[in-house]
Amino acid sequence: MADLPELRIGIDVGGTNTDAVALDAGGRVIAKAKRPTTPDVTEGLRAALDAVLGELGEGARIGRVMLGTTHATNAILERRGLGRVAVVRLGAPATTSVPPLSDWPGDLREAVSAGEAILPGGHYVDGREISPPDLDAVRRFLDGTRADGARADAVAVTSVFSPASDEHERLVAELVAAEYGLPVSMSHEIGSLGLLERENATVLNAALYGVAAHVTDALVTALDERGLGVPGRRAEPYLAQNDGTLMTVEHAARLPVSTIGSGPANSLRGAAFLSGVADAIVVDVGGTSTDLGVLSGGFPRESAAAVEIGGVLTNFRMPDILAIALGGGTKVRRHGVGPDSVGYRIVREALVFGGGTATMTDAAVAAGRGPREAPGWRDRLAAALGDMSEEIADTLERAVMIADEMVIDAVDRMSLGKTDRPLVAVGGGAFLLPDRVPGVSRVIRPEHAEVANAVGAAIALASGRVDTILPAGDSRSEAIERAKEEAVGRAVAAGADPSGVEIVDLLEVPLSYLSEPAVRVHVKAAGPLAR
């Protein structure tokens, strides 16, 4: 057994299917599986993991297991399993006109907030202190939430221009940890410039601590129950982040909001790996939706706009994704396509599986686009259509034309006028896509495309990033070097090998209308996982 190669397993939980793959040291896919995502997504995770282990057989040496999950996203969208958060903003009196969470949907605010306060503190954009933080006011606020019976599970602290100086947030975090024993979510670790959006992301992060603990415990328990590992150590678990990189479970427990965009990011990274193309448009067709993204240098192009999650605007880094309501399980009717889908019930309800609901999978198979590995689908579809009116066949034909137009329009919106890039088709429903798409140079269908998301999780690097404001004068170069060192340190904390971390992104944006010249600096460091 000691001579067997060390393997890594990638798992990605989608809305319809949970995919898992095993990769060897050379990056070859040696086992893969798809299992329906269950209402309790953890059960689907376990089923996919067991299916891959069954293909590998006894004695497989599993060094690492990487998970991309929808747990955090589902918790926010469904208002389920969220913790209660005491919200502290350091910015009085300047920011009192717009209270915290004022733009949140009522039901989400009701589920999350244990009270909000705007207290003295914060900095100017150039790092100068506006006023010292009033730590006694912080104590009074937290004591007041206890007296009101609004039990807080965590605290979220946001200071004005904390990307320029995180001093006040750290002072409050130290007080809360020492005197109240609660976990603290600090905004400078999560979002960038933009007070309200950064505050929103920080509160969501704090509300997700319990969800993160459930996910990480379930993953670690699943690995331990199955005895996965190599001689001398158990298999190391990691979670995928929004930018297509990984973090340790300890890091994920502190920054769970970073997992929200991991699914699309995994698909983009997996598409780059499987196709060998670093610059492309990626179309990931699932059972419920189709996600379009852009690869730039092998990594997802990031969104420059605020990202809405569950009705809340945030500003942490997310891949630039366009989602359309089109998937293999999308329902087809006389008047059009979708937007509703049969989801993970497709294996029971679609016509090609003997069910009675017409779906986009049925329409694609009728048009001769079905997957090569499922020749029996055409026979079952023919039998189903034989029992139905000719109108159903016409409906399926029209559905394919409508779907093609939806894809062409979405590609045009994502390409920004550049037509020289290829399109990489991935996902379990990639067969829905035509072989020719206007606006791209060609359509690539790589091997193992149906599990590209799990492959993306398995091959990901660990990363860290810094988004801050620095003086533009003589000290600029030294300040940027310090920012690079901090980004490298965050990558190492996320699980990267210190000897292999590199700066992969450095962006400087001059800031106008300041008393002293300054630049906004974004630094990203990434590297392979530590052994």
N, C-alpha and C positions, 0 to 999 in steps of 0.2 A: 504493500500500500504506500510505503514511503516514496517509492519511485514514480508514483502516478503524478501527473502534472497538477498544479494548483489552478483551480477554476474560479470564475467569478459569475455571479448570477445577478441579472437585472430584472426588476419587476416594475410594471407600470399599471396603475389602477385607472381605468377609463370609465366613462359613463355606461358603456355597454359590456365591454370585455376587460378582463385583467390578463395582461400578457406577461410571460416570463421567458427568459432565455438564459442559457449557460454559454459562456465564452471561454476558450482556452487562452493560454498565455500569448498566442499569436493573434488573438482577436477573432478567431473563427467561431461561428455559431455552431455548436455541437449538439444542442438540444433546445427545443422551443415548445411553448404551449400557450393556448388561449383557453380561458375559462370565463363563463359569464360572471360579470360583477354582481355581487349579491347585495341585498338591501343593507346588510351589515358588511361593508366592503372588506372587512378583515377576513371574513370567511372565503371570499373570492381570492384574496391574496394567498391564503393557505392552500387553497385548491390548486392554484397555478404553480405555486412552489412545489407541491407534492408531485404534480404532473411532470415537471422538469426533472426532479430527483428520480422519478420512476424511469425516465428515459436514460439517465446517466448510470443507473444501476448501483449496486453495492460498492462501497469503498471510495466513492468520489470525494476528492479533497476540495472543499469549498473555502477559499480564502476570504472572499468578500461578498456581501449581498447588498445591492443598491436598490432603493425603493423610490419611485415617483408616485405620489398618492393624491387623491382628491379629497382626503379627509378634511383638511382645513377649508377648502372651498365649499364643500357640502355643509359643513357646520355653519358657515356664514350665511349661505343661501337659504338653509332650512331653519336658521335660528335655533340650532340644537347643540347642546353640549358646551355652550359658551360660558366662560367664567364671568363673574361680576368684577368690574374694574373701577377703582377710584381714580379719577382723571385730574391731574394737576398740570396747569399751564403756568409757567413763569413768564409773565409779561404784563402785569398790572402797572399802571392803569392804561397803557397804550392800546391793549388788545381787547378791552372789555366790551367793545361794541358788537363783537361777534363771539358769543359764548361757545365753549367746546360742544361738539356733537349737534350743533343747531341745524345742520343740514342732513342729519341722519334720518332714515325712515323710522317712524314712531315705534314699530314693533321691535326693531333691532336695538334702538336706544333703550327701550324698556328691558330687553333681555340682558343688556351688557352693563349699563351704567349703575354704579353704586354711589354716584355723586360726582359733581364737577366743581372745580374751583380755579379762579384766576388770581394768582398771588404775585407779589413783587419778585423781580429777577429778570434775567435775560441780558442779551448783549446787542450791540449795534452790529451792522454788517461787517465792519472792520475789526470786530473782536473786542471793542471797548465795552466795559460793563455799563449797563443802563442803571441798574440798582442792585445792591446785594440781595441775595435770596433771604426771605424771612422764614427761617426754619421753624420758629415757634408757630407761625401761621400754618405751616404744613402739618405740624402736630395737631393743632386745633381742628383743622379740616378732617384729618383721618380719625381723630377721636369723635368728631361729630357724626361721621358716617356710621361709626359703631353704635352711637347712642340712638341714631335714627333706625337702627335695625337693618341698614343696607350693608350687609356683610360683604366686604371686598375680598376677592380671591387674589387680586394682584393690583399693582399701581402702575399707571402710565404717566410718565412725566415728559413734558415738552417745553423747552425753553426757546425763547425768541432767538433766532439765528444760532442755534446750537451747532450747525455744521461749521460755523466760524469759531465757536468756543463751547466745549461740552462741560465746562467747569461746574456750572450750576446744576445741571442734570445729575452729574456724579455726586455732588454734595447731598442732594435729596435722596438719591438711591442709597447712599451709605447710611443716611438716617433711617430710612424705611427698613432696610435690611437689619440694622442693629436693634431698633426699638420695636418694630412691628413684625419682623420675620416674614414679610411678604415678598414675593418676586416682583422685580421692577423692570418695566419696559422703557428704555430710553430712546428718544426720538433720533438722536444723532447716529445711532447704530442702524437705523431702519430706513429713513427717508432722506430726501435732499431738500433743497430750498423750496419754500412754500409752506407757511406755518400750518394752515388748516389741513392740507393734504397730508403733511408729515404727521401731524397730531392724529388724524384719523387712522393712518397706518399703524401708529404706535399703540393706539387703543385696541385695534383689532388684534395686534400681536399679543398684547396682554390677555385678551379674552380667549386666545387659542392655547394658552398654556396647558389646560387640562386635556384638550384634544391631542396636543403633541405628546403628552405623557402617555395617553392611551395608545397612540400609534407606535411610539418607540417601544413601549412595554410589550405590545403585541408582537412586534417584529423580533425583538430580542428573545421573547418566550418561544416563538415559532422556531428560531434557529437553535435554541437550547434543547427544545423538545425533540428535535430531529438530530441532535448531536452533530451539527455541522461545524466544520473547522478543519484544521490541519494539525499534525502532531505538535503539541506544545501550546496551542492557542485555539480559541473558538473563532468561528467566522466573524469578521468585523462588519457590523451593519452601518450603512450610510443612507442619508436621504437626499433626494435631488432638489436643487434650488431653481428659482425662477429663470436664471440665466443659463441653464444647461450644465451647471457644475454641481458638485456634491458638498455635503457637510456631514460631520459626525453626528451621531444621535444626541450627544451632549450639546452641540452647537444648535441643532434643530430644536431642542427643548427650550432654548433661550430665544430663538428667532423663528418661531413656527410660521409666521406670515411669509417667510421666504420660500415656502414650499407651494404657494398658491398657483403659480404659473409653471410648475415643473412639468406637467404633462405635455403641453405644446413645445416647451424647450427641449424635452427629451426626444420628441419626434424629429425636430430639426437637427439635433446633434446626431441622432441615429441615421437620418437620411444622408447627412454629409459623410458619415463613416461607411455606410453600405454602398453608396454611389461613387465615392471618391471625388465628389465635386464639392468645392469649398464655397462657391458663389452660385446661388440658384434660388428659385422660388420653390418652396416645399408645400405640397398639398397633402394633408393628412386626413383621409376619409375614414371616419369611425362609423359607429352604428346610429348615432344621434345627430352628429354635426360634422362639418368639414372645417378644419382649421388651416388657414394659409399663413405662411410666414416666409421670411427672407433670410437666407444664409449669406453672411458676409465674413469671409475669412474662416469659414467653418463653424462660426458661432451665430446665434440668433441676432438679427438686427433688433435693437431695443427700441421701445416706444418712447417718443419724445413728449407725449401728452400724458396728462393725468389718467390713471386707470381706475375705472369704476368697478367695485366689488360689492355685490349685494346691496347696491344703491348708495354706496359710500365712495367718494373720490379719494384716491390715495396717490402718492408720488414716489413709491419705491420702484426700483428697476424691474421692468417686465418685458418679455419679448413682444415685438410689434406683431400682433396676431389679429387677423380678420376671421371671424367665425361666421359661417352661414348655416342655416337650418337645412342641411342636406347630409344624409347618411344612409347606410345600408338598410336601416330600419325605418327610414322616413316613410310615412304613409302616403299612398298615391290615391287620388280621387279624381272624379271627372272634372272638377273645377280647378285642379292644380296639384301641387306637391307640398306636403307638409303643412305647417312646420312641425307637427307632432310626430313622434316616433314610437315604435313598439319597443325600442331599447333592447335590453338584454333578453326580452321575451321573443326575439326574432326567431330563435330556433324552434319555437312552438307555433308562432302566429303567421309567419311568411308563407306564401303559396309554395315556394320551392321546398319548404320543410313540411308540407302537408297541412298547413294552417289555412285560415280563410281570409287573411288580410293582405291586400295588395301593397307591396312595399317597393322602394327603389331597387332593392336587390332583385326582385321579380322583374322589374322593368329592364334592368341591365342584362339579366339572363335572357330575356325575350329578345333583346337587341344583339345577342351574341357576344356579350362582354363578360360573361360569368367567369369565375376563376377556373383555371385549368384543372385544379385538383378536385373539382366537384361536378363531374359529368352527369351524375344522377339528378342534379337539380333541374336540368332541362326536361328530363323525363317526367318528373313530378309536376313541373310547371305546365307542360303540355297536357297532362292528365287533368290538372285543375282548370285550365282554360277550356278544355273540352266540355266541362260541366257548366261553363258560364257563358254569358252572352258575348257576341263579337265586340260589344262596346268596351268590355274590359281590355281586350287586346289593343283596341285603339287608344284607350286611356294609358296603358303602359307605354305605347309608342310615343304619345305626346309627352309623357313624363320625362323620357330620356331627352327630348329636345329642350324642355324647360330646364332640366338639370344642367345640361351643357351650357345653356345661356347664363345660368347662375354662376357656373365656374368661370366662364370666359370673362364675365363682368368683374368677378372677384379678383382674378389674375390681373386684369387691367388696373384695378385700384391699387394693387400691391406692387406692381412693376414700376410705377412712377415714370412710365414712358420708355424704360429700357427693355428692348426686345431681344437682346443678345444672350440672355441667361436661359439655361435649361429649366425645365420643371421636373422635380423629383416627386413621383407619386408613391405615397406610403400609406399604411393603415390597412385594416382588415377590409375596408370597402373601396380600396384603390381601383378595383376593376370597374367601378362606376365611371371613371374618367375616360374620355376619348383618347385616341392615340395622337391626335393633332389638336393643339390648342393655340389659337391666335394670340400673339403677344409673347411667345416663348420660342426659343430656337429648336427645342425638341423635348419629347417626354421620355424620361428615364424611369424604368421600373426595376429597381435593384432586387437581387435575391434577398429573401427574408424581409421584404418590405412590410409585410403584415405585422411584424413585431418590431418595427423600427423604434418605437417609443421605449420598449424594454432594452433594446440594444443601446439606445442613447443613455439610459441610466447606467448600464454596465460599463460603458467606456468613458464616463465623464471624469473630468479633473476636479480638484478642489480649488476654491477661489476665495478672494477677499477683495473688498473695494473700499475706497475712501472718496467722499464727495465733500469738499470743503472750500473755504475762501481764504486766499493768501495775499499778502502784500505784493504789489507789482514792482517794487523797487529793488535795491541791491540785494536784499535778503531773499528774493524770490527763488533763486536756484537752490539755496539751502532748505527753504521751506518745502519745495517740491520733493527734494530728496527725502525729507522726513515723512512726507505723505506717502512716498513709495515704500519706505520702510514699514509704515503702519499698514499699508495694504498687504505687503508680504506677511507681516505678522498675523493679520486676520486670515489669510489663506492657510497659514500653518495651523492656526487655531481651528480652522474648518477641517483639517485632516491632511493637508498637503505635506509632501516631503520638503523640508527646508532647502535641501541642495538642488531641487529641481524647479523651484518657483521662479517665474519670470513675469515681468510687467507686460501685459498683453494689450492694454488700452490706456492711453494718456491723453486727456482732453483739457485744453485751457480755453476759457472764454473770458475776455476782458469785461469788467463791470464798469459801467459809466455812471456819471453823476454822483461820485463819492468824493468826500473831502480828501482822501488819500487814494491813489491808484491801487486797484486790486484786481485779481483774477479769480474766477471760479475754476477749480481744478478737480477733475474726476480721474481717479487712478484705479485700475483693476489689475490684480495679480492672480495668476493661476499656475498650477503645477500638478504633477502626478501624485497619487495618494502615497502616503508614507508606508513603508513596509512594516 
